[in-house]
Amino acid sequence: MTPERTPARPNSPGLPGKGGKGGTAPTLRAPGSGSPLPIPSVSRLTLAALLLPLLLAADAPAGLAYTPPSAPAAADPLGLLTRLAGLTVAAVGVCGGLIWLVRRSSRPTAADPGAAGRLVLESSLALDRKCSLYVLKVDGQAVAVTTDATGLRSLALLSEPFDDHLDRVA
């Protein structure tokens, strides 16, 4: 005769999470018997206290004895710092080169004066890092364009006899 395990009642007021003060211990029932038998509970601490002396007393066979490896040699601090400084300088150099290349490639270049087209860049002048002045030729008319960091700032149509006005003022 083997004992049968019966689960605790699911709606028991003593189960955790149901408002009770703790769960009921599972019980064993002998077949044909109505009286429950308590299951002995063994704590982990008791189990460890019983098994630890047995594990410590066991000797390993001679061929299976563990020997720790020797400690590796200490790293050279001067070599580590030299590599760190060299790689830092190289990374900063690569980043600086990429920034220079992107800025150089994003600037508009002066077009061929003899190029055919409705819009031709006559000249450009960088006023500071973020502001620029461009003189464009649009269908034979000269146009001054100013830009800043936010984009196009102003457009001004320059009359054809602009040079004559400068001569008169000077």
C-alpha positions as CSV (number, residue, x, y, z in Angstrom):
1,M,0.0,0.0,0.0
2,T,1.5,3.3,-1.1
3,P,0.2,6.6,0.3
4,E,-1.7,8.9,-2.0
5,R,-1.0,12.6,-2.1
6,T,-3.9,14.9,-1.8
7,P,-3.6,18.6,-2.8
8,A,-4.7,21.3,-0.5
9,R,-8.1,22.7,-1.3
10,P,-7.8,25.6,-3.9
11,N,-10.2,27.9,-2.1
12,S,-8.8,27.4,1.3
13,P,-8.6,30.6,3.3
14,G,-5.1,29.7,4.5
15,L,-3.4,29.7,1.0
16,P,-0.9,32.5,0.2
17,G,-2.4,35.3,-1.8
18,K,-5.9,34.6,-0.7
19,G,-5.8,36.7,2.5
20,G,-4.8,33.9,4.8
21,K,-1.8,33.7,7.1
22,G,0.0,31.0,5.2
23,G,-0.6,27.8,3.3
24,T,-1.6,24.5,4.7
25,A,1.0,21.7,4.7
26,P,0.3,19.0,2.1
27,T,-0.8,15.7,3.6
28,L,-0.5,12.0,2.8
29,R,-3.5,9.7,2.9
30,A,-3.1,6.0,3.2
31,P,-5.4,4.2,0.6
32,G,-8.6,3.2,2.3
33,S,-7.8,5.4,5.3
34,G,-9.6,8.7,6.0
35,S,-7.0,10.1,8.4
36,P,-4.2,12.3,7.0
37,L,-0.5,11.6,7.6
38,P,1.8,14.7,8.0
39,I,4.7,15.0,5.5
40,P,8.0,15.7,7.4
41,S,9.6,18.9,6.2
42,V,13.4,19.2,6.1
43,S,14.9,22.7,5.8
44,R,17.8,23.4,3.5
45,L,20.0,24.3,6.4
46,T,19.4,21.0,8.1
47,L,20.1,19.1,4.9
48,A,23.3,21.1,4.3
49,A,24.5,20.5,7.9
50,L,24.0,16.7,7.4
51,L,25.6,16.5,4.0
52,L,28.5,18.9,4.3
53,P,30.7,16.7,6.6
54,L,30.2,13.8,4.2
55,L,31.3,15.9,1.2
56,L,34.4,17.2,3.0
57,A,35.5,13.8,4.2
58,A,35.4,12.2,0.7
59,D,38.9,12.1,-0.9
60,A,39.3,12.5,-4.6
61,P,41.4,9.8,-6.4
62,A,45.0,10.7,-7.0
63,G,44.7,11.3,-10.8
64,L,41.7,13.6,-10.3
65,A,43.3,16.1,-7.9
66,Y,42.9,19.7,-8.9
67,T,46.0,21.8,-9.3
68,P,45.3,25.5,-10.0
69,P,47.2,27.0,-13.0
70,S,50.0,29.5,-12.4
71,A,49.1,33.2,-12.4
72,P,49.8,35.0,-15.7
73,A,52.5,37.7,-15.9
74,A,51.4,41.2,-14.9
75,A,50.7,43.6,-17.8
76,D,53.2,46.3,-18.6
77,P,51.5,49.6,-17.5
78,L,53.7,51.8,-19.8
79,G,52.8,49.7,-22.8
80,L,49.1,49.8,-22.0
81,L,49.2,53.6,-21.6
82,T,51.1,54.0,-24.9
83,R,48.6,51.9,-26.8
84,L,45.7,53.8,-25.2
85,A,47.2,57.2,-26.1
86,G,48.0,56.1,-29.7
87,L,44.5,54.7,-30.3
88,T,42.9,57.8,-28.9
89,V,45.0,60.1,-31.2
90,A,44.2,57.8,-34.1
91,A,40.4,57.9,-33.4
92,V,40.4,61.7,-32.9
93,G,42.4,62.1,-36.2
94,V,39.9,59.9,-38.1
95,C,36.9,61.9,-36.7
96,G,38.6,65.2,-37.6
97,G,39.4,64.0,-41.1
98,L,35.8,63.0,-41.6
99,I,34.4,66.3,-40.3
100,W,36.8,68.2,-42.7
101,L,35.8,66.0,-45.6
102,V,32.1,66.4,-45.0
103,R,32.4,70.2,-44.6
104,R,34.5,70.5,-47.7
105,S,32.1,68.3,-49.8
106,S,29.0,70.1,-48.7
107,R,30.1,73.6,-49.8
108,P,28.9,74.8,-53.1
109,T,31.7,75.2,-55.6
110,A,31.9,78.0,-58.2
111,A,30.5,76.9,-61.5
112,D,32.0,77.4,-64.9
113,P,31.3,81.0,-66.0
114,G,30.7,79.7,-69.5
115,A,28.3,76.9,-68.4
116,A,24.9,77.0,-69.9
117,G,21.9,77.0,-67.6
118,R,19.3,79.3,-66.0
119,L,21.1,79.4,-62.6
120,V,24.8,80.1,-62.3
121,L,26.8,80.8,-59.2
122,E,28.9,83.9,-59.9
123,S,30.7,84.2,-56.5
124,S,30.4,83.3,-52.9
125,L,31.7,84.8,-49.7
126,A,31.7,83.2,-46.2
127,L,30.9,86.0,-43.7
128,D,31.5,83.8,-40.7
129,R,31.2,80.1,-39.9
130,K,27.4,80.0,-40.4
131,C,26.6,83.0,-42.7
132,S,27.4,83.3,-46.4
133,L,26.7,85.7,-49.3
134,Y,26.2,84.3,-52.8
135,V,25.9,86.2,-56.0
136,L,23.9,84.2,-58.6
137,K,23.1,84.8,-62.3
138,V,19.5,83.9,-63.0
139,D,18.4,84.4,-66.7
140,G,20.8,87.2,-67.1
141,Q,19.9,89.0,-63.8
142,A,22.2,89.2,-60.8
143,V,20.7,88.1,-57.5
144,A,22.3,88.4,-54.1
145,V,21.4,85.6,-51.7
146,T,22.3,85.5,-48.0
147,T,22.2,82.3,-45.8
148,D,22.8,81.5,-42.2
149,A,22.5,78.4,-40.0
150,T,18.7,78.3,-40.3
151,G,18.8,78.4,-44.2
152,L,17.9,81.1,-46.7
153,R,17.9,84.5,-45.1
154,S,17.2,87.0,-47.9
155,L,17.1,87.5,-51.7
156,A,17.9,90.8,-53.4
157,L,17.7,91.5,-57.1
158,L,20.7,93.5,-58.3
159,S,20.2,95.7,-61.3
160,E,22.3,95.3,-64.4
161,P,24.0,98.6,-64.3
162,F,25.2,98.0,-60.8
163,D,28.8,98.8,-61.7
164,D,27.6,102.2,-63.0
165,H,26.1,103.0,-59.6
166,L,29.3,102.2,-57.9
167,D,31.3,104.4,-60.2
168,R,28.9,107.3,-59.5
169,V,29.2,106.8,-55.7
170,A,33.0,106.5,-55.7
